[in-house]
Amino acid sequence: MKQSDGSSEKNGDAAVLGVGSRLATGPSAELVKTAFAHELAGQLALFRGMSLADLAHTVMLVEAGVIPSAEGASLLGALLALHEYPCDFTPTPESGDLYTNREAWLAARTPAVGWFGAGRARRESTTTGYRITVRSCLLAFAMALIKVGTSLTERADEHRATLMADYTYLQPAQPTTFGHYLLTFAYPLLRDLERLQALYTRTNLSPAGCGSVNGSRLPQDRHRLAELLGFDGLIQHARDAMWQADGPIETLSVVVASLVNLDRLAEDLQIFATAEFDLVELDEGNSRASVIMPQKKNPYALTYVRGAANELTGALAAAAALGRTPSGQVDNRVFAYGDVPHALETASGVAILMAGVLNGLRFNAPVAAARLASGFATATDLAETITLETGLDFRTAHRIVGRLVREAMQANRTIRDLTPADLDAVARTMLNRPLHPSENAFAQALDPAAAVAARQGIGGAAPEPLSAMLSECRAALDTYATWREKAVARTVAAEEKLLHRAQELCGG
């Protein structure tokens, strides 16, 4: 720790922390234990990104002739050694943030460390490292979402003809198939991927070479920096590049939207897995036993999805609150460095978990079919059949069928017990005349399979539109998978070229 009597200037970290220049003493114990410790813990995830940023900055300045070749070679050699995260690199809050910890390690190994901060603030290294880290996390999250989408389409295809009642307000609504139900969640996922791709485009822009807030007197080739780091372009305005608050908010918004979509499926499945519904059962690998109640098989994976969605919704609110500062304030940066990569890592884990849940999920088709056959989910089809057969307006037909269902339920009858005569009896009461539906039309209206087959419109549950949607989803997932693979290849290639160039300049 630094001493208040000024002896801290003898410490190897003194120059790094600013002691002996603007500040006469080192940081207080309270500052180290709180702000420094929190900031460093959040930045540890940025190590590799910051390392690449530092290497690229040094390479660019050597190429520009700003750093002499001998000193540049020495500094690059030390940076390459640090890039491997050597066992003797042990960052501590006593040495400040990750940048100053890195600088302290370099200072002990090369006298060329004085060139390390030429033409930039520590903010540039951390900001650039943050963007490199986040873009990598975004591509990992894209892969996880693609896995969920693949699981959804595969299981939907498998259950394209598996009958069940669709539910609204947790009440049986209309006949559908489990396959059509599952595709409900594929299209939001495709929108999530679309948002993520657009976010990646905005994230993969270089802030490097901006000096502190408005450029630098030292000649800096920003396009060369972007090339070395695999960015697709530049953030044009230097001050904007260093102090953006909307990036973390947008990133967490995309994450939360995705997790809310996954949570809606998870919440449905948790309800469907209850003994009362008995429609699905989770694989044992995604369940947890009770330590006190031997009969229980808790759908623990699904509760984790909900908890993660709740946690990251809070992180989004925090990011928005932290962004509400004067334009050159540090709040939104210090906390975002740790929170955003953590959120993306958590979200990727949730998506992969949901893919596993779907792959191992068992659907209780006999129970679903029996419940559908004995319920009143085909009531709408009966009302529509009356309209088509008799020309009666739909609202009147709706009221007639509603009364027919009420009287059947009061008499403890199921829909399978109803006959055209029952319908005519209700019609006489309400219209003073029978409807005389044909036996065949009446039977078809109450047949769940026939009801599903009749839903031929775009987006319907019938085999033809369902097949079209499955093909559409698969094609879209393939497109996003190709985009992701190319983006990963570009960043990997840029990193390899950067390391090779650094080795060349240091004589390696």
Secondary structure as GFF3:
##gff-version 3
##sequence-region A 1 508
A	DSSP	three_ten_helix	7	10	.	.	.	ID=ss1
A	DSSP	alpha_helix	14	17	.	.	.	ID=ss2
A	DSSP	alpha_helix	29	31	.	.	.	ID=ss3
A	DSSP	pi_helix	32	36	.	.	.	ID=ss4
A	DSSP	alpha_helix	37	43	.	.	.	ID=ss5
A	DSSP	three_ten_helix	44	46	.	.	.	ID=ss6
A	DSSP	alpha_helix	47	63	.	.	.	ID=ss7
A	DSSP	alpha_helix	69	83	.	.	.	ID=ss8
A	DSSP	three_ten_helix	93	95	.	.	.	ID=ss9
A	DSSP	alpha_helix	98	107	.	.	.	ID=ss10
A	DSSP	three_ten_helix	111	115	.	.	.	ID=ss11
A	DSSP	alpha_helix	122	158	.	.	.	ID=ss12
A	DSSP	beta_strand	163	168	.	.	.	ID=ss13
A	DSSP	beta_strand	171	177	.	.	.	ID=ss14
A	DSSP	alpha_helix	178	183	.	.	.	ID=ss15
A	DSSP	alpha_helix	186	203	.	.	.	ID=ss16
A	DSSP	beta_strand	205	206	.	.	.	ID=ss17
A	DSSP	alpha_helix	222	229	.	.	.	ID=ss18
A	DSSP	beta_strand	233	234	.	.	.	ID=ss19
A	DSSP	alpha_helix	238	242	.	.	.	ID=ss20
A	DSSP	alpha_helix	246	272	.	.	.	ID=ss21
A	DSSP	beta_strand	280	281	.	.	.	ID=ss22
A	DSSP	three_ten_helix	284	286	.	.	.	ID=ss23
A	DSSP	beta_strand	288	289	.	.	.	ID=ss24
A	DSSP	beta_strand	297	298	.	.	.	ID=ss25
A	DSSP	alpha_helix	300	323	.	.	.	ID=ss26
A	DSSP	alpha_helix	331	360	.	.	.	ID=ss27
A	DSSP	beta_strand	362	363	.	.	.	ID=ss28
A	DSSP	alpha_helix	365	374	.	.	.	ID=ss29
A	DSSP	alpha_helix	379	390	.	.	.	ID=ss30
A	DSSP	alpha_helix	394	410	.	.	.	ID=ss31
A	DSSP	three_ten_helix	415	417	.	.	.	ID=ss32
A	DSSP	alpha_helix	420	431	.	.	.	ID=ss33
A	DSSP	alpha_helix	439	446	.	.	.	ID=ss34
A	DSSP	alpha_helix	448	453	.	.	.	ID=ss35
A	DSSP	alpha_helix	463	505	.	.	.	ID=ss36
###
